[in-house]
Amino acid sequence: MAGIAIASTITHGINVLVLVSYIVINKPCPESLHLKKSLNMLPKYFMHVFPVALPICLDAYFFAGKTFIVGSLKTPSILAAYIILANIFGVFYCVFIGINISLNTLTANALGEKDLKKCHLYVKFAYFSGILIGGVFVIFILIFYEPFFSFFTSHKEVLKILFELTPIIASFIVFDYI
C-alpha cells in the first residue's frame, strides 16, 4: 500500500514539475503573472473549468478509493492483480485522455470562432475516437491477455485472478471511454 502512495506522489510531483517548466519556459500567458488580476479572474475561470475538471477529479478519487478497498483486503495476490490491471489501463487511458484534450482544445477554438458546425464535428469525433480506442483495447486484451499478463507476472494465483477478471473488465471498457 505504501508503494502505491509513493508511486502516486512521485507521478503527481513529476506532472507538476513538467507543467511549471512549461509555464516558465514558454510563458504562454504573461498577463496571468499579475497576481491581483489573476485572483480577480479566478471565479470566472472556475466556472469554465468546473464541468471539465469534475469528471476527471471524480475518476481520480474513485481510483484512489478502489485502491484503498483492494489494499485493505490484505490479500497480496488480489492487490498485485489490481496493480497490474491499473497500470495496463493507465497506458490506454492516457492515450484516450491525450486525444480528447486535443479535441477539447480544437472544440474551444471552434467555439471561439463561432463555428458551430466544426464544433459539432469535433464532439462527434471525440465520441467516435473513444469508442474506437476502447474497442481496439478490448480486442487486444481479449485476444492477447494470457501472454500479455504473463509478461507482468509468473505468479499462478495472480494470473488466475487476472484471467477471471479480464472478460468482466473488457465488457466495461468501451463505456468508460465514451
Sequence and secondary structure as in RCSB ss.txt:
>XXXX:A:sequence
MAGIAIASTITHGINVLVLVSYIVINKPCPESLHLKKSLNMLPKYFMHVFPVALPICLDAYFFAGKTFIVGSLKT
PSILAAYIILANIFGVFYCVFIGINISLNTLTANALGEKDLKKCHLYVKFAYFSGILIGGVFVIFILIFYEPFFS
FFTSHKEVLKILFELTPIIASFIVFDYI
>XXXX:A:secstr
 HHHHHHHHHHHHHHHHHHHHHHHHH S GGGG HHHHHHHHHHHHHHHHHHHHHHHHHHHHHHHHHHHHHHT  
HHHHHHHHHHHHHHHHHHHHHHHHHHHHHHHHHHHHHTT HHHHHHHHHHHHHHHHHHHHHHHHHHHHHHHHHHH
HH   HHHHHHHHHHHHHHHHHHHHHH 
